[in-house]
């Protein structure tokens, strides 16, 4: 993703090595926040998905533990994570389950 503002000599690029198509909205949000910060406008930090914590649980414990963890986070309306990218989360969990056979 590229953003150019030639009159300001600004060039911003984001490189993404994931194969998940659903990341376009996340990159758009990141770009908007960078541009806002550049021009001293309000911006918000991007929240992570619980993907990586779930990955650790699948690898170190079980898929059931990871699923229970995810349900608990959702039930408690945890604000630490971004649940809008749940499709990515589910796809990753599926991949990890197949990879680890757990």
Number of C-alpha atoms within 10 A of each C-alpha: 11 9 13 11 10 8 6 7 7 11 10 12 10 12 8 11 6 8 7 12 8 13 14 12 11 14 16 13 15 17 18 15 18 17 17 14 13 12 9 9 10 10 15 12 9 13 12 12 17 19 22 13 12 24 19 13 17 21 16 11 13 17 22 12 14 22 15 12 16 17 12 12 16 13 9 8 11 11 10 11 16 14 20 10 17 14 12 17 19 12 13 17 20 12 12 17 16 10 10 11 11 12
